[in-house]
Each structure stands twice: as structure tokens, then as C-alpha cells.
Amino acid sequence: MSFQQGLSGLSASSQSLDIIGNNIANANTTGMKSSRAEFADLYASSLGSSGGAGTGIGVEVGNVAQIFTQGNISVTGNALDVAINNNGFFQLKMPNGSLAYTRDGAFKQDVNGSIVTNGGANLMGIGTDPTTGAILPGGALGPLSLPSGGGIPAVATSTITATMNLDANAVVNNSATGGSPTAVPSTLVPPLATYGTSVSAYDGQGVPIPVSLYFTKSGLNTWQVWTNDLSGTVPPGPPVQLGGDMAFDPNTGNLAAGNAWLTPVAIPMTSVNGALVTIPNLDLTKVSQYGAGFAITSLSQNGQKPGKLTGINIDSAGVIQGTYDNGKQVAAGQIQLATFTNTQGLTPIGAGNWLATPKSGTPVSGAPGSGNFGSLRSGALEDSNVDLTKELVDMMTAQRSYQANAQTIKTQDQVMSTLVNLR
């Protein structure tokens, strides 16, 4: 026996206690992954020695393994807190330009609108098409951000679309016998407003323009479309007819072939701020005439007033959307996760971050919820996966091991003392 075995045992037990202590210290660290010491025995061998039993010379910590099991998910209510449920890592661009990976989803928005970690690293993802606003699948990775000004501009209405049914049993109006919708007061029977609806269009500055739509049956399977004079007067002027008559196919109840309303019809209007650059079109191609009551299925327009940012939402697929006070939701990008062939090969660098190494393999990037990538939970964080009960038991075991190895050194010292004292 020599001091070597006991000293190596003390060193290995001390390192194990360090690892256990680090786990316990980070029991409340978001996204923390615990570690464990893996021991290896030591033997001395000489060239040409036989395969007989040899005396070991101690122990060493062969590896510090990281345990990448799922931590519990705790709800926080903060929109920029994001937890990964299952496989994957958030991708970060560090302040020095390098790429790092983390499970800590406690993100913030900096003064420039960028989504960052507490350490100032940028969350990476793919952006949106500047023209359509759609997510670009397979787009280049880049830092994600929300508009720092917190607003979106107004958009002028170019199309008003309506889907509805006009009652085939409706009474034909009395225009053939002198009834007039433009008379004051109106002499049309039934009144023009019997089958009517309204929607607000917007000019380029976001000023609303109320558009009223009226439908009156002028003959068998024939209807007229009316609106108020929108030439800029306030309030709008008397009713004016739009386009020609709407003719319906008596066999199908849909618009008859060759009808002018099979293509959108322009709505002449002027904004209080001046003439509109784009005259909105009224799309009634999905209007039908069936033997049922007058019913509007949908009525929409593609313009908008200016909007201020009121909230942020991240869905399970990682799409980040800004919610604005004009009712619009605008996508700002999509978070992209990364996976590795060997997560044990990742190198921890602190602050809950890891670096890729040749042992971990090249990161594979993809959208949350696709393939083997985990889904995201907004308004929640992943807790540390440290099991305090297990760590305390392991600590006691490591302490006993340390004491036992110290005892072997003490025994060796007593043996040496005996030898020295021989007469």
C-alpha cells in the first residue's frame, strides 16, 4: 500500500463534492442541467507484462457527464419567457459574434427592439418577407426583433369583400311603378335599407371612410347594389348605384355567366384628406341567391388604421407576433431551435449557455414542433432538472468516500511509523 491510492481517492471524492455542490447551488437556475462525476480506476502496467492481476494505483474522474433530461415547466405569465418542451436548444448570437446554445428562455426586449438574454446575447431565428409579412421557411438565421417604435403604419383599403346570401323569396321593389331610392324621402318599397350592411374603409393616412351597402331586388333573379355618395361630403350623400344589375342563374343560385359582378367593381370615393391613390374595389363574386333569409357570412376589407404595439405572443411553433390596438397581429419572425448528434459533447460556458464542439457534432436547425424538435410554451420557463433529494444523498456518499480515503492515508502513516520505529 502507498499513499497514492488514498490521495487519488481524496481528489476524486473532492471533485465529486464540487460537482454535487454546483448542482445544489443551481437548483433554482432556469434551464440548468445537472452533472455527475464518472470515475475510472487507475492501473500501472509495464511493456511486456503478463495479464495477471495487478494492484491498482487509485482512481480518477474520467468524465463529468451532463444530464440533459427535461426540467419541470413553470408558468410565469411573462410573454417573452419561453420554455422548450422536449428536444432542442435556443440559438444565440453572443456579444462577441460567436454562436451559443441555451435552454434558458428568460428573454427580454432591449432599447432597439431586439430579443436578448440577460447577458445581452441575441435570440436567433428567421425573419419575415418584407412584402407579404409571411415567415420565410428555410430563411437565413438572424437576430429576432420587434419594432422598437411599437407601431405599424396605416394601409389604404384596396378591396372590400363580402360573402352573403340574398333571399330568393324577397319582394321585387316598386321602381317599375315610380318608386325611387334617391327621392327625399325615399319612395322605394321595400325600403332600400331592408337588405343592407356597412363596413369602414381606410385611406392612406388611416382615416376611416364608412361604406354602406344596400341590395334591392329589381326583377326576377335580378338585384341592384347601392351605396351612399362617397365623394367626400360629410355626412355621405344620397344613394348611388354601383355597377350594373346582379343577375343570378335560376338553376344554381350563383351569379349568372357574363354578369359584370363576376369581377370586382370600383367604389368611387374621396377621402376627407383628398383623392384616394387607390380606388377600392367591391368583390361580390361569392354572393348567392337561395331560398333562405338574408345572411352575411363575412364582410372584410384589407386596409387598416395605424396601430400601436399592445402585446407580444409566441406560439408553440415559435412564431413571434406583435398585437396592435387596431386589431392586427403582425409576425416578427420565428424562433429556430438546434439539436445535436451528441449533446454530451457540448461545452458549458456559464450563464446557462453551451458551445458546440467537434464531439457534439454540427447543429441541425429547425422550427419548433417539426421533426424531432420540441414545441415551445410561451409565458413559462423550464426549471433546473436538479433533484435535490438525490444530490443530498450523493453528497453523503461522497463524504463517506472522502472519509474512507482519508482513513487509508492514516493507516499507511501508521504502518510507515511502525517501520521507522523498528530496532
Secondary structure, DSSP 8 states (H G I E B T S, - for coil): --HHHHHHHHHHHHHHHHHHHHHHHTTTSTT---EEEEEEEEE---TT--SS---EEEEEEEEEEE------EEE---TTBEEEESS-EEEEE-TTS-EEEES--B-EE-TTSBEE-TTS-EEEEE-B-TTT--B-TT---EE-B--TT-EE--B---EEEEEEEEETT----SGGGT--TTSSS---SS-GGGGEEEEEEE-TT--EEEEEEEEEEEETTEEEEEEE-BSS-SS--SEEEEEEEEEB-TTTSSB-TT-GGGS-EE--BEETTEE-SS--EEE-TT-EEESS--EEEEEEES-B--EEEEEEEE-TT-EEEEEETTS-EEEEEEE-EEE-S-GGG-EEEETTEEE--TTT---EEE-TTSTT--EEEETEEE-----HHHHHHHHHHHHHHHHHHHHHHHHHHHHHHHHHT--
